[in-house]
Amino acid sequence: MSSTAFLLQGGNGGEALNSASGAKTNKSYRWIQMVEDTVFSHIAGNLTTISNLETITHLAGTGIGGNFTSLAVSSGTCIAYNQ
């Protein structure tokens, strides 16, 4: 398996996060996949105007790619995959 395929399939692992997980900081996530409708109270990374992704509902089944350095879930459940 190529290293790209390994990463795209979550080969570096990740974390299932919900509101009980608390804020995750000093991280390096490459993909966030919504398992349930999810709202972030905080999200930081390399996307321009990333704060626009806070306090809105991200529907179950959708995903966001980038380099995410911190996040906090206020409702719902997501999987944050490591770089």
Secondary structure, DSSP 8 states (H G I E B T S, - for coil): --HHHHHHTTTT-EEEEEGGG--B-S--EEEEEESS-EEEEEEEESSTTGGGGBTSEE-TT-EEEEEEEEEEEEESEEEEEE-
